[in-house]
Amino acid sequence: MRFDLITIFPEFFAGPLEHGIVRRARETGLVEVHVQDLRVFTKDRHRTVDDRPFGGGEGMVLKPEPLFEAVEALLSQSVSDAPKLNNDGPKTAIVLMSAAGRLFNQETARRYAQLERIIFICGRYEGVDERVAEHLATDEISIGDFVLSGGELPAMMIVDAVTRLLPGALGNEASSQNESFTGAADPECHTLHPVDSASHQSSVTSHALLDFPHYTRPADYRGWSVPEVLIGGNHAEVAKWRRAAALEKTHRNRPDLLSSGRET
């Protein structure tokens, strides 16, 4: 997997790329990460990448020319309409990070993990010329309903989320299968039903759940004890507890992930 990050602040990525799973994946050759300075593709002596918006308004807008030329240089081909490039089997995504984009989630991460290459366009200022979204990017992605100063941090978050899904990235492959948004709180829980209604259980398991709560030593800390079932050694009971706890936590923190018919 190759990641390309187009930015006006290439030094931003020096820290995040040197730690944890992403660093190990780079060292083993599982992923390649290339940071591209957008200003290389400017034509004036001031290396201008932005301009005032047509129609007036606040802020500055990233110009289309350097972005198109940067992506075309990375792809070694002209891009007339990038969203149509991958119709015969997408292997490359050109992702514009934008507060106005579609919301990134774990399903998007899984889809991206099947690709060979992702090129990130990290927006700045007031925004990016809309022609970039319409004719250059294959995806316009947001990480949430809030606004950041630029697309570098969101892009790095997606790099991390996708990398950890690649085979060989984690020490234990089950780690990425038994966590939040994977659709099951524990591999043994598929046959365990902590609720009475089978139809209700089916409705719940069709939705991704948050991860179940985790505990480690000491068993008692400041009077807060680890649930006894986790210490008893009964794996079936542990799996049942984890399933119920994951449902409760999802209902409490992210009820939108559950069906509207879930009863308290």
C-alpha positions as CSV (number, residue, x, y, z in Angstrom):
1,M,0.0,0.0,0.0
2,R,1.3,3.5,-0.9
3,F,0.1,6.7,0.7
4,D,0.8,10.1,-0.9
5,L,0.2,13.2,1.2
6,I,-0.1,16.5,-0.7
7,T,0.3,19.5,1.7
8,I,1.8,23.0,2.1
9,F,3.2,21.8,5.4
10,P,5.3,18.7,4.7
11,E,7.1,18.9,8.0
12,F,3.8,18.3,9.8
13,F,4.1,14.6,9.2
14,A,7.6,14.1,10.6
15,G,6.2,13.2,14.0
16,P,3.2,11.0,13.3
17,L,5.0,8.8,10.8
18,E,7.7,7.9,13.2
19,H,5.7,6.2,15.9
20,G,3.6,3.1,16.5
21,I,2.0,0.8,13.9
22,V,2.6,3.2,10.9
23,R,6.3,3.3,11.6
24,R,6.6,-0.4,11.9
25,A,4.6,-0.9,8.7
26,R,6.9,1.4,6.9
27,E,10.0,-0.3,8.3
28,T,8.8,-3.7,7.1
29,G,7.8,-2.4,3.7
30,L,4.1,-3.1,4.3
31,V,3.3,0.6,3.4
32,E,5.1,3.4,1.7
33,V,4.4,7.0,2.7
34,H,5.4,9.9,0.5
35,V,4.9,13.5,1.5
36,Q,4.6,16.0,-1.4
37,D,5.1,19.7,-0.9
38,L,2.3,21.4,-2.9
39,R,4.4,24.5,-3.4
40,V,6.8,22.6,-5.8
41,F,4.0,22.9,-8.4
42,T,3.6,26.6,-8.3
43,K,4.8,28.9,-11.1
44,D,5.5,32.3,-9.4
45,R,8.4,33.3,-7.3
46,H,6.2,33.6,-4.2
47,R,5.1,30.0,-4.6
48,T,1.4,31.0,-4.4
49,V,-1.0,28.2,-3.8
50,D,-4.1,30.2,-2.9
51,D,-6.2,33.1,-4.2
52,R,-9.3,35.2,-3.3
53,P,-12.7,33.5,-3.8
54,F,-14.9,34.6,-6.7
55,G,-18.0,36.3,-5.5
56,G,-16.2,37.7,-2.5
57,G,-16.2,36.3,1.0
58,E,-13.8,35.6,3.8
59,G,-10.5,33.8,3.5
60,M,-8.5,32.4,0.7
61,V,-9.1,29.3,-1.5
62,L,-6.5,26.8,-2.7
63,K,-6.0,27.1,-6.4
64,P,-6.7,24.1,-8.7
65,E,-3.6,24.3,-10.9
66,P,-0.9,23.2,-8.4
67,L,-3.2,20.5,-7.0
68,F,-4.0,19.0,-10.4
69,E,-0.3,19.1,-11.4
70,A,0.8,17.5,-8.1
71,V,-1.6,14.6,-8.5
72,E,-0.7,14.2,-12.2
73,A,3.0,14.1,-11.4
74,L,2.4,11.5,-8.7
75,L,0.3,9.4,-11.1
76,S,2.6,10.0,-14.1
77,Q,-0.5,10.7,-16.2
78,S,-2.9,13.5,-17.1
79,V,-6.1,13.6,-15.1
80,S,-9.1,14.9,-17.1
81,D,-11.7,13.5,-14.8
82,A,-10.3,11.4,-11.9
83,P,-13.6,10.0,-10.6
84,K,-13.9,8.1,-13.9
85,L,-10.3,6.7,-13.9
86,N,-11.1,3.6,-11.8
87,N,-14.2,2.3,-13.4
88,D,-12.5,-0.9,-14.5
89,G,-11.5,-1.9,-10.9
90,P,-10.4,0.8,-8.5
91,K,-6.9,0.5,-7.1
92,T,-6.2,4.1,-6.4
93,A,-8.2,6.7,-4.5
94,I,-7.6,10.5,-4.7
95,V,-9.0,11.7,-1.4
96,L,-9.8,15.4,-0.7
97,M,-9.9,16.0,3.0
98,S,-12.8,18.5,3.5
99,A,-15.2,19.4,6.2
100,A,-17.9,19.3,3.5
101,G,-17.1,15.6,2.6
102,R,-18.8,12.3,3.3
103,L,-18.2,11.1,6.8
104,F,-15.3,8.7,7.2
105,N,-16.1,5.5,9.2
106,Q,-14.7,2.0,9.7
107,E,-16.4,0.7,6.6
108,T,-14.6,3.4,4.5
109,A,-11.3,2.3,6.2
110,R,-12.0,-1.3,5.2
111,R,-12.7,-0.3,1.6
112,Y,-9.5,1.8,1.4
113,A,-7.5,-1.1,2.8
114,Q,-8.3,-3.1,-0.4
115,L,-6.7,-0.4,-2.6
116,E,-3.1,-0.3,-3.7
117,R,-2.6,3.5,-3.3
118,I,-4.3,6.5,-1.7
119,I,-3.4,10.1,-2.6
120,F,-4.5,12.6,0.0
121,I,-5.1,16.3,-0.8
122,C,-4.8,18.2,2.4
123,G,-6.9,21.3,2.2
124,R,-6.1,24.6,3.9
125,Y,-7.4,28.1,4.3
126,E,-11.1,28.7,3.5
127,G,-11.3,25.7,1.3
128,V,-10.3,24.2,-2.1
129,D,-11.5,25.2,-5.5
130,E,-14.6,23.1,-6.2
131,R,-13.2,21.8,-9.5
132,V,-10.8,19.7,-7.4
133,A,-13.7,18.0,-5.7
134,E,-15.6,17.6,-9.0
135,H,-12.9,16.5,-11.4
136,L,-9.8,15.5,-9.5
137,A,-10.8,13.8,-6.3
138,T,-12.4,10.3,-6.3
139,D,-13.6,10.9,-2.7
140,E,-14.3,14.0,-0.6
141,I,-14.0,12.9,3.0
142,S,-14.7,14.5,6.4
143,I,-13.7,13.0,9.8
144,G,-16.5,14.6,11.7
145,D,-18.9,17.4,12.1
146,F,-16.3,20.0,13.1
147,V,-13.8,22.2,11.3
148,L,-10.0,22.0,11.6
149,S,-7.3,24.3,10.3
150,G,-6.3,21.9,7.6
151,G,-6.5,18.4,6.2
152,E,-3.1,17.1,7.4
153,L,-4.3,15.7,10.8
154,P,-7.4,14.0,9.3
155,A,-5.3,12.5,6.5
156,M,-2.9,11.1,9.1
157,M,-5.8,9.6,11.0
158,I,-7.0,7.8,7.9
159,V,-3.5,6.5,7.2
160,D,-3.4,5.0,10.7
161,A,-6.9,3.6,10.4
162,V,-6.2,1.9,7.1
163,T,-2.7,0.7,7.9
164,R,-3.8,-1.2,10.9
165,L,-6.3,-3.2,8.7
166,L,-3.6,-4.4,6.4
167,P,-2.6,-8.1,6.9
168,G,0.6,-8.1,8.9
169,A,0.3,-4.7,10.4
170,L,-0.7,-5.8,13.8
171,G,1.0,-8.4,16.0
172,N,-2.3,-10.2,16.5
173,E,-4.6,-10.2,13.5
174,A,-7.6,-10.7,15.7
175,S,-7.0,-7.3,17.2
176,S,-8.6,-5.5,14.3
177,Q,-11.5,-8.0,14.2
178,N,-12.7,-7.7,17.8
179,E,-12.9,-3.9,18.4
180,S,-15.3,-1.1,18.0
181,F,-17.3,-0.9,14.7
182,T,-16.5,-4.4,13.6
183,G,-20.0,-5.7,14.1
184,A,-19.2,-8.0,17.0
185,A,-17.9,-7.5,20.5
186,D,-16.2,-10.8,20.8
187,P,-15.6,-13.8,18.4
188,E,-17.5,-16.1,20.7
189,C,-20.4,-13.8,21.1
190,H,-22.2,-14.7,17.8
191,T,-23.9,-17.6,19.5
192,L,-24.6,-15.9,22.8
193,H,-27.9,-14.0,23.3
194,P,-28.0,-11.7,26.4
195,V,-31.5,-10.6,25.4
196,D,-34.6,-12.7,25.1
197,S,-35.9,-11.9,21.7
198,A,-34.1,-13.7,18.8
199,S,-35.5,-11.1,16.3
200,H,-34.2,-8.3,18.6
201,Q,-30.8,-9.9,18.7
202,S,-30.7,-10.2,14.9
203,S,-31.5,-6.5,14.7
204,V,-28.7,-5.6,17.0
205,T,-26.0,-7.8,15.5
206,S,-26.7,-6.3,12.1
207,H,-25.2,-3.1,13.4
208,A,-21.6,-2.4,14.4
209,L,-21.0,-2.2,18.1
210,L,-18.5,-0.3,20.2
211,D,-15.8,-2.5,21.8
212,F,-16.5,-4.1,25.1
213,P,-14.8,-2.6,28.3
214,H,-11.3,-3.7,29.0
215,Y,-9.7,-4.2,32.4
216,T,-6.2,-5.1,33.6
217,R,-4.3,-5.4,36.9
218,P,-4.8,-4.5,39.7
219,A,-8.1,-6.2,40.2
220,D,-9.1,-3.5,42.7
221,Y,-8.0,0.1,42.4
222,R,-9.2,2.8,44.8
223,G,-12.2,0.7,45.6
224,W,-13.2,0.1,41.9
225,S,-13.1,-3.6,41.2
226,V,-12.9,-5.6,38.0
227,P,-16.1,-7.4,37.2
228,E,-15.9,-10.8,38.9
229,V,-16.9,-12.7,35.8
230,L,-13.7,-11.6,34.1
231,I,-11.6,-13.2,36.8
232,G,-13.4,-16.5,37.2
233,G,-12.0,-18.2,34.1
234,N,-15.3,-19.3,32.5
235,H,-14.8,-18.3,28.9
236,A,-18.4,-18.7,27.9
237,E,-19.5,-16.4,30.7
238,V,-16.8,-13.9,29.8
239,A,-18.0,-13.9,26.2
240,K,-21.6,-13.4,27.3
241,W,-20.6,-10.5,29.7
242,R,-18.6,-8.9,26.9
243,R,-21.5,-9.0,24.5
244,A,-23.9,-7.5,27.0
245,A,-21.4,-4.8,28.1
246,A,-20.7,-3.9,24.4
247,L,-24.4,-3.5,23.8
248,E,-24.8,-1.4,26.9
249,K,-21.9,0.8,26.1
250,T,-23.0,1.3,22.5
251,H,-26.5,2.2,23.7
252,R,-25.1,4.7,26.2
253,N,-22.4,6.4,24.0
254,R,-23.5,5.8,20.4
255,P,-27.2,4.8,20.2
256,D,-27.2,5.9,16.6
257,L,-25.3,2.7,15.8
258,L,-28.2,0.5,17.0
259,S,-31.6,0.0,15.4
260,S,-34.3,2.5,16.3
261,G,-36.3,-0.3,17.9
262,R,-33.7,-1.2,20.6
263,E,-35.3,-1.3,24.0
264,T,-33.6,-0.1,27.1
